[in-house]
Amino acid sequence: MIQYYKKDKERGSGGEWILIERLDKILAGTGRWSRREAGELVRAGRVEAAGAVARRPEEKYEREGLDLRVDGEQVCGERYVYLMLHKPAGLLSATEDPRQPTVLDLLPEHLRRVGLFPVGRLDKDTEGLLLLTNDGPLGHRLLAPARHVDKVYFVRAAGRLDEEDAAAFRAGMMLGDGLRCLPAELELLPEPDAGLVTLREGKYHQVKRMLAARGKPVLYLKRLSMGPLELDPELVTGGWRPLTEEERKRLKELE
């Protein structure tokens, strides 16, 4: 059972509500072990928590920031996982699909068992930044239409991009199917068919539909940033890594 306590209540300060959970549940939450296997590891003396060897699976710890080790190897026991993925073309931005591979297939098995989902979708043929997390409230905040979280894309089009295209983006476009797009930015790059598009919304195939309406269909699309999160240039296509503490802090500041 999940429990909370007030960190400084013994000093009468009211304090902050802190999550505490059983050690075997924390270990099982990493996706690496079942609850039974986690209990066996603890009873065998193979688990260190908060700098000391744990002996009882039912011992409770503050989960966030817990120094947790199994056989000397550090394990992340935090409740929420945040991963930056450099999505390649050819994969669905979904948690599962019976016929086609998804972005979760790029992860090790234990991370596929902790409830991760992509925050916002990239088309199957689109590359670039994708945030994977099991933090539902954060995902909702990033995708909420009222928040207008900026998303920046590199685009290569079938045709020369010009100032008239940029002006149409800035004005906000009404597409032939009735979709009204909010004002967006199209920054022209030295290559005549290339640009940087900044959207403040995320409608279905929006960049492709906007440029198609200008008579310049998209040939290549890559997301470079989402809100304060920028694609790590060192991350190879198909690669992933945990967010840094600073990246997590900037995302949570969107609250």
N, C-alpha and C positions, 0 to 999 in steps of 0.2 A: 504494500500500500504506500502511495506517495504521501509524505508528511511535510509540513512546513513548521518552522519555528522562527521567532523573531530574534535576530542575531544578538541584539543587545538588551533583551527584555529584562535580564537579571540585574541590569544597572538602572532599570526604570526609565530608559530613554525611548521606549516604544520600538525603536529599531526598524530593521528591514526584514521582510518575510523571505526566508531562505528555504530552498528545496532540499530535503534530505531523503535518501532512499537506501534500501538494503543493498549491501555490496553485491550479492549474487544477481540482483536485478540490474544494477549498473553494468556489471560485466556482460550479462545477457543482452543488454541494450546496444552493445557494440556490434552485434550481429555475428561475432566470432564463435560464441558458445551458447548452448542451451542453458536454461536456468539450472538444470541438474549438473551439467558439466562445469558450470561456474562454481557451484557449491563444492564439487569435488576438488577443483583447483585450490579453493580457499582452505579446505580442510587438510590438503596435502602441504600447506605452507608455501605454495608457489606464488602467492599474491601479496604484493606490498601496497598499502594504501596510506597516504599521508606520511610516508617515510618510515612506516613500521610494518612488519609482517602481520597480516591479518589471519585470524584463526577461526572466526565464525562467519558463515555466510550471511547471517541475519544482522551483523553489525551495520550501523547506519552512518552515512557520510554525506557531507555537503557535496553535491555532484559537480557543480561548476567549479573549475579550477583544481579539481582533485588530482594529486600526483598519484597515478595508478600504474602499477607495473606487474607484469606476469612473466615469471622466469627472467626477471631483470629487464625485460623489454617494456618501454613505456607504451601505454595504451590510452587512447582518448576515450574517457568515460562520460564526456559532456552530453547533455540531453539532446542538443541540437547539433547537426553537422552542416557545414557550409563549404561547398566545393566550387571552384572555378573550373569550367570545362571549355576547352577549345574544340567546339563541335566541328567535325568534318562533314562534308556533303555525303549524302547517301543514308543517313540515319534519321529516324523519326524522333522528334522531341516529345517523347511519351514514356510512361513508366513500363508499359508492356504492349506487345502486339503479337497476335498469333502467327503472322505471316512475314513480318519485316523486322530487322534489327532496330533497336532503339538506343538512345544515348546511354542508358543504364548498362547496356552490354559492354561498355568500355571500362566499367568499374570492377574491382575484385568482388568476389562473391559476398563477403561479409558486409560490404557497403550496399549491396543490392537488397539487403534484408533489414535496413533500418528506416524504411519509409521515405526515401528520397524522391523528389519530384522536380522537374524543370520549372523554373519560374519564368513563365512566358514561353511561347513556342517560336522556334526558328523553322522555316520551311525545310523540307527534306533536302533540297539542293542548296540551302544557305549555310554558310560557315560562320564561325566566330564565337563570341562570348555567350556562354550559357551558365546561369547560376543553378546549382542543384542543392536542395536543402530539404530537411524535414520540418522546418519551422513554418508552419502554416500561416500564422499571423503576419510574419514578415513577408511571405509571398503575396498575401492579400494586399498589404500596404504598397508593395512595389507595382502591383498590377491595377490598383484601384484607379478608375478613369479620372476621378476628381484630383488626383495627385499630379498628373501630367509629368511623370518621371521621364526625363530625356533619354532617348536611345539614339546612338550614332552608328551609322552604317557606311562602309566603303562600297561604292557601286561602280560597276562598269556597264555601260549601256550600248545598244546597237544604234549609234548615232552620236553626233556631236552635241554635247551639253552646252547651253549658252545662257546669257543673262535673261532671256525671255522665260526659260525654264525656271531659273532661280526666282524670278518675279512671280511666276504662277504658284510656286511652292509657298512663298512668303504671304501671298494673298489668301491662301486657303482654297483648296480645289473642290469643285463639285464634279464627281465622276459620272459617267454615263449611266451607271446603275442606280444613281440617286445617293450614293455615299458622299457626305460632306466631310472633308478632311480639315482639321485644324491647321492654322498656319504652321509651316515647317521651313527648315533651312536647307538649301542646296548650295554647298560651297564648291565652286568650280576649281578643279585641279589642273596642273600644267598639261597633263594628257587630255586631249579634247573629249574623250569618251568617258572620263572618270570624274567622280565627285564624292563629297561627303554629305550624307543626308542626316539631318537631325529631326526626329519625330518626338512629339510630346503625347502621343497616344500609340496604340498598337493594334490597329484593325487588321483584319485578315488580308494577308498579301499586300499590305498597304503600299510599300515602296514600289513593288512591281506594278500595281494598278495605277499609281500616280504617274510613273514614267511611261507606262503603256498608253495612258491618256494623252501624253505629249508626243506620241508616235516614236518613242525611243525605248523599246523593250529592254528589260534587264538581262544582261548576259552573266553577271557574276555579282554576288551580294555577300557581304561579310559584316557581322556586327562587331563593333569595336568597343562600345561601352554601353552601360545601362546605369543611369543615375551616377552615383559616385564610383561605381565599379568599372575599372578599365581592364581590357584583355591584356594579360601579361605577355609581352613580346617574346619572352623566353619559353613560353608554353607551346610545344609543338602541336600540330594538328592531331586531334585525338587524345591529347594529353590532358591531365587534370592535376589539381593540387588543392589542399585546404586553403581557405581564405586566411590571410594574416589577421592578427589582432586589430591592426589599424583598419583594414578593409571591413571587418565585422563591425567595428565601432562606427564607421562612416555610414554603413547601411542602417544601423539601428538609430542613427540620428535622424533618419527620415520619419521616425515616429512623431 
